[in-house]
């Protein structure tokens, strides 16, 4: 991506931070405790990490809902029954490979 395209993809905004948070971030940067090269980079990295965590939590919550989904359980049981013979064949094949 060219620097012109990268610049056009950026959005400038003003962020108001609690003083203690600002000072802790500046200190971490000055001491080299972060891979970020600037306060802006540290904020971007932190925000990306937080948003990634929120997306994972949302996905986890959606999977947790599956325990209450009767249709999912019906379909899951049907699939398990359909693969029962195949699973048995696989296990027998593995036994043959281990005990020639």
DAGI-V976329 format. One record per residue. N is the residue number from 1. RES is the residue in one small letter. SS is DSSP state (H for helix, E for strand, C for the rest). PHI is phi as a letter, one per 40 degrees, with the letter a starting at -180 (none if undefined). Layout:
BEGIN
<<N | RES | SS | PHI> <N | RES | SS | PHI>>
END
This chain:
BEGIN
<<1 | x | C | none> <2 | x | C | c> <3 | x | H | c> <4 | x | H | c> <5 | x | H | c> <6 | x | H | c> <7 | x | H | c> <8 | x | H | c> <9 | x | C | c> <10 | x | C | c> <11 | x | C | b> <12 | x | C | c> <13 | x | C | a> <14 | x | C | b> <15 | x | C | b> <16 | x | C | b> <17 | x | C | b> <18 | x | C | c> <19 | x | H | d> <20 | x | H | c> <21 | x | H | c> <22 | x | H | d> <23 | x | H | c> <24 | x | H | c> <25 | x | H | c> <26 | x | H | c> <27 | x | H | c> <28 | x | H | c> <29 | x | H | c> <30 | x | H | c> <31 | x | C | c> <32 | x | C | g> <33 | x | C | c> <34 | x | C | b> <35 | x | C | c> <36 | x | C | c> <37 | x | C | c> <38 | x | C | a> <39 | x | H | c> <40 | x | H | d> <41 | x | H | c> <42 | x | H | c> <43 | x | H | c> <44 | x | H | c> <45 | x | H | c> <46 | x | H | c> <47 | x | H | c> <48 | x | H | c> <49 | x | H | c> <50 | x | H | c> <51 | x | H | c> <52 | x | H | c> <53 | x | H | c> <54 | x | H | c> <55 | x | H | c> <56 | x | H | c> <57 | x | H | c> <58 | x | H | c> <59 | x | H | c> <60 | x | H | d> <61 | x | H | c> <62 | x | H | c> <63 | x | H | c> <64 | x | H | c> <65 | x | H | c> <66 | x | H | c> <67 | x | H | c> <68 | x | H | b> <69 | x | C | c> <70 | x | H | c> <71 | x | H | c> <72 | x | H | d> <73 | x | H | c> <74 | x | H | c> <75 | x | H | c> <76 | x | H | c> <77 | x | H | c> <78 | x | H | c> <79 | x | H | c> <80 | x | H | c> <81 | x | H | c> <82 | x | H | c> <83 | x | H | c> <84 | x | H | d> <85 | x | H | c> <86 | x | H | c> <87 | x | H | c> <88 | x | H | c> <89 | x | H | d> <90 | x | H | c> <91 | x | H | c> <92 | x | H | c> <93 | x | H | c> <94 | x | H | c> <95 | x | H | c> <96 | x | H | c> <97 | x | H | c> <98 | x | H | c> <99 | x | C | b> <100 | x | C | c>>
END
